[in-house]
Amino acid sequence: MNGLMADWRATEPRGVVAKPPHQVLGELFVSMLVLSASFKYRPVPGNLNYLYWIDDQWSLSLIAPQEWSQHRRDNFVGACVLNSDMTWSVTPSEELTENSPMAEAVRRYLAAFSEMLNTKLTLEEILPFHVSKLPYYQRLYASALSRSVSSTLSHSRFASVSCRDWRKRIVFSDRELPGRIGFDLAKKT
């Protein structure tokens, strides 16, 4: 139990501030994408992690693309950083071009994310506070993300807004991905 409590404290969101709606949704999308990846280590805020799309699955690694085989380098999506507020940022890879299999995977994830927002529930109600089917670290960081977003919503005065209203505020195109991460596929061609 002490290990769990230490991990819980280590993932306490820090520096949570009010954010505009597009940033909230962008960071939620990016963070959920990263947390859907398989990984078996405890990410540390500020350290580089690397997101790959391998064999139709997301994979997060501490190993940089240049340290892998050509196959892994070809499937490098971007460098990820866990922020102190427990959201994730991604700097996209040069390999993430509009027509790449990785970009298509990101677009599919975005479509599923957008569909997830097609509900009368509030954003707080759909946050992944506890998803029992997730492995330990993904579950721990999903809970941290949920605590962060919930706090951000309170600071931003966007608490209790329905997901459909959130979905209307942000126009997602199938060529442009949300968030501050620069995941703009139209500019990567």
Buried (B, 14 or more C-beta within 10 A) or exposed (E): EEEEEEBEEEBEBEEBEBBEBBBBBBBBBBBBBBBBBBBEEEBEBEEEBBBBBBEEEBBBBEEBBEEBEEEBBBBBBBBBBBBEBBBBBBEBBEBBEBEBEBBEBBBEBBEEBBEBBEBEEBBBEBBBBEEEEBEEBBBBBBBBBBBBBBBBBBEBEBBEBBBEBBBEBBEBEEBBBBBBBEBBBEEBE
